[in-house]
Amino acid sequence: MSVPQGTVSESAPPADSPLRSSATEPHGRRWNGLGWGFLVKLLLMAIVNAFGLMGIVAAVQAESWIIATAAAVLLIAADIVYFTKRALPLKYLLPGLGFLLVFQVFIFGYTAYIAFTNYGAGHVGSQEQAVAAALAQGERRIDTSPSYPLAVVERGGEYGFAINDDGDVRAGGPESPLESVGETSATGAPTDVPGWNIVPRGTFLGDPALQQQVVELRVPVSDDPNDGSIRTRDGSTGAVYLSTLSWDADAQTITDSATGVVYSATESGTFAADDGTTLPTGWVVQVGADNFLRLFTDPALLEPLALVTLWTFVWATLSVIVPFALGLIVAIIFNDPRVRGRKILRTLFILPYAFPAFMSALLFRGMFNAEFGVINEFFFGGANIDWLGDPWLARLAVLFVNVWLTYPYYFLVCTGALQALPSDALEAASIDGAGRIRQMRSIILPLVLVATAPLLISSFAFSFNNFTVIYMFNSGGPAIPGAPYALGATDILISAIWDISGVSGGAADYGLASALSIIVFIVVGVISALAFRQTRKLEEYQ
């Protein structure tokens, strides 16, 4: 049935129908179909879930089940909060809660977990990894092993080997044993390795660092570590290398065929023989409170760590009292209206605060140099004073540097507190005959402390863990004679944790470092809590 021109078919959608083409609508009318807002929301949901699923999959592949679970919970929470109307008020709280969980709760929990393990140098992986490492250290080439045509291959930044085993192309990497990936009729090195990129021989020969890496590379023949591995000397041929050590998974022992010594797995995560000798590579195990007990019972560690702890408290206390006193004195002087050019002078006094702390520490390190430093040259007539080598002079020098860096902060804080003091109280005290010293002791100082006490407490906690100045100025030196982990006279607890963790290049003991970190956290928390309670007594002056 035809419809006369100028009429509207009953079957045609109305003008405001979402099924009506936007091309027929007037220019500028908002499209209401599914809605652009819905499409944008759908796109954002897809992007968020894609990144979330990537993180979950990566955690599952790494067998990090706690991280995978936490990531899944956060992803589900994000979908509920941001893509439904049931929990919209939480959209402002979820980011903060997520960052709190990731950067605070997780880090503290993981540190606590490490503190109860032997994680450190020689104990960084599983028992399977320890077995593979032990067998690799005693590898020798088998006299009867044939030479396989070999090609250096690469996949995802990881180098490996591909060999031609009588027409069977087998490829693998350090963490993935050889597996068959194809066949070839050629007799030379493989030219086509599915799943891998062949490294041209010219690239291999022209890069000495790559040559060294390839020579040290070993690719397991199979999942059984006793089958040995493929190694090469020239990058063109490979051979099977077997270890003089053999692993018995049922008996949990490693036997040295050359000497007959049997190393048994122990509860401490090492392979030990009957005579007490151990293999250098172990694995991570739970050790209970052993790390905490070592901090208080190990004679080699107890004395130097006690010196570090004592200096930490002295350092943190003086780093607050001395610059606060200096800042208060300077603030009182330049708060007097009789001083001319106060604005310019105040600007000059806060310049050290505006300069990066690590740069200042490095500059002062050069200035305190015993041979050519300007401190000895200009202030002590060229005397050879060993500021950085003598323990007491080094402590005095680093304390001076920290005072120089921090007193402008207290100067600014005290200036604000002084300007907020009630003028009528000072006038009344002056009328009653109170002198400058009495006003300072009974009025100015108590009222300033009321305003600055919380800042002083937080500054104490900051100074307690002020790693930057200690490390940049003298790396915690000079060294304490006989101390383990390269502990020094100016080390504080946080820099001692740095040394014990092995990040600076020494022997790593992450378990002990984590245990010490927890103790430092508890000490700072207790001191801060007690100090905040004491600040309430100052409120009576208000």
C-alpha positions, 0 to 999 in steps of 0.5 A, a space after each residue: 500500500 503506497 503512502 501519499 507524499 506529505 503524510 507520515 507512515 504509521 510504521 515510521 518511527 516518531 521524530 524523537 525515537 532512538 531508532 531514527 537516524 541521526 542524519 535526519 535530525 536537525 543539526 545540534 540535536 543530541 543523539 539519544 539512542 544508546 547514548 554517547 555517554 554509555 559508549 564512552 562508559 563502555 569503552 572506559 570499562 573495557 580499558 580498565 578491565 583489560 589492564 586489570 586482567 593483564 595484571 591478574 594474568 601476570 600475577 598468576 603466571 608468576 604464581 603470586 597468588 596473593 597479588 592476583 587475588 588482591 588485583 582481582 578484588 580491586 578490579 571487581 571493586 572498580 567495576 562496581 563503584 564506577 560502572 554501576 549506580 550502587 556505590 557511587 559515593 565510593 568513587 572518591 574513596 576507592 583510589 585512595 584505598 587502592 593506593 593505601 593497599 598497594 603502597 602501604 599495607 602490601 609493602 609492610 606485609 611483604 616486609 614482615 613476610 621477608 623478615 621471617 625468612 632467610 631471603 638473601 645472598 645464596 637464598 633467593 629462589 626455590 629449591 628447584 632453582 637452587 638444585 639447577 644452580 648447584 649442578 650448573 656450577 660443576 658442569 663439564 663437557 661429556 667426552 662422548 657428547 657430539 657437536 651439534 650445529 647451533 644458532 643463537 636465537 632470541 625471543 622477548 629479549 631472552 637469548 637461547 640456542 637452537 640446535 640441529 639434532 639429525 634434522 630435528 630443530 630443538 630450541 630453548 632458553 635458560 628457563 625453558 629446556 630444549 624442545 622440538 620446534 620444527 624439522 630441517 633437511 639441512 646439515 648445518 645450523 638451523 636457519 628457521 626456528 619457529 617462535 624464535 628470532 635467529 641472531 645473525 652471526 655478524 651481530 654476535 661477532 661484532 658485540 663482545 658483550 653479547 659474545 661473553 653472554 652467549 659463552 656463559 649461556 646454558 640451555 637445559 636439555 630437559 626438565 631433569 637437571 641431571 640430563 645436563 645442558 647445551 653450551 657453546 664456545 664459538 656460537 656455531 656448535 654446541 655440546 652437552 655438558 654434565 655436572 659432577 653433581 647429581 640430584 636425587 629428588 626422593 632422597 633430597 640429596 646432591 652427590 658429587 661423583 668426583 669426591 663422593 661427598 653427599 650434600 643433604 637438604 636441610 631445614 635452613 635452606 642449604 645443602 650440607 655434608 656430614 663434615 659441615 661443608 655446604 653448597 653456595 646456593 640455597 633456597 628461601 625457607 621460613 626461619 621464624 624469629 631467627 632474624 630478630 634474635 640475631 639482632 640481639 644475640 649475634 656478637 659480631 653484629 651486636 656491638 656495631 649495631 648498638 653504636 649505630 642505634 645510639 648514634 641514630 638517637 643522638 642524630 635524630 635528637 640533635 637534628 631537631 633541637 639544634 636547628 629549631 633553636 637556631 631557627 627560633 633565634 633567627 626568627 626572633 631577631 628578624 621579627 623585630 621591626 627595628 631590623 632594616 631590610 628584613 624581607 631581603 635578609 629573610 629570603 637569604 636565610 631560607 636559600 639553603 632550604 630551597 636547594 636540593 638536599 642531596 646536592 648540598 650534601 655532595 657539595 659539603 662532602 667536597 668542602 670537608 675533604 682533608 686534602 683540598 677542601 675549602 673548610 680546611 683551606 680557609 677556616 683552618 689555615 690549610 691544616 690537614 683535618 680528616 673530617 671524613 676519616 675520623 668518626 667523631 669529626 665525621 659525625 660533627 660534620 654531617 650534623 653541621 650539614 643537616 643543621 645548615 639544611 634544616 634550620 630555614 624550615 624551623 625559621 619559617 615555622 617559628 616566624 609564623 608562630 611568633 607573628 601569631 602570638 597575642 600582643 596583649 599578653 606580651 604587653 601585659 607581661 612587660 607592664 608587670 615587669 617581666 624582662 626579655 628572658 622571662 617573657 621568652 621562658 614563660 610566654 613566647 617559648 611555650 606558645 611557640 611550642 604549642 604551635 610547633 610541637 607536632 611539627 617537631 615530632 614529625 621532624 624527629 621521625 624524619 631525621 630518624 630515617 634521614 637516609 639522604 644526608 647520611 648516604 650522600 655526605 659520607 656513605 655512612 663512613 668511616 667504617 667501624 673496624 670488624 663490623 659486618 655489612 660495611 657499617 660505619 660510624 655515621 650510619 643510622 639505622 636506615 642506612 644500616 638497613 641499606 648496607 645489610 640489604 646488600 643494595 650498596 654492593 655487599 652481601 645481601 641479607 634481606 631477611 635481617 634487613 626486613 627484621 630491622 626495618 620492622 623494629 625501626 618502625 615500631 620504635 619510631 611509632 612508639 616515640 611519636 605516640 608518647 611525644 604526641 601525648 606529652 604535647 597535650 600538656 602544652 595546651 594549658 598555655 593557650 
